Amino acid sequence: MVMNHEIIIFTPIFTLLIGFIALRISKKRKRSAKSIYKLIDDLEKKYIY
């Protein structure tokens, strides 16, 4: 049985990313869609690349 190492590596990262975004939204801060996409891009650059 061969496990795909990419799934093992990236699943926790994306779960953390989605959790972080949900936390930010739940604080009811007024953020534009543009700033949310910038936040996602910054986090992806920091943790994936």
MOWOSUL-V908527 format. One record per residue. N is the residue number from 1. RES is the residue in one small letter. NEAR is the number of other C-alpha atoms within 10 Angstrom. Layout:
BEGIN
N,RES,NEAR  N,RES,NEAR
END
This chain:
BEGIN
1,m,3  2,v,4  3,m,7  4,n,8  5,h,8  6,e,8  7,i,10  8,i,10  9,i,11  10,f,13  11,t,11  12,p,11  13,i,16  14,f,14  15,t,11  16,l,12  17,l,17  18,i,13  19,g,12  20,f,14  21,i,14  22,a,11  23,l,11  24,r,14  25,i,13  26,s,9  27,k,8  28,k,8  29,r,8  30,k,9  31,r,10  32,s,8  33,a,9  34,k,8  35,s,11  36,i,14  37,y,11  38,k,11  39,l,14  40,i,15  41,d,11  42,d,11  43,l,15  44,e,14  45,k,10  46,k,9  47,y,11  48,i,10  49,y,6
END
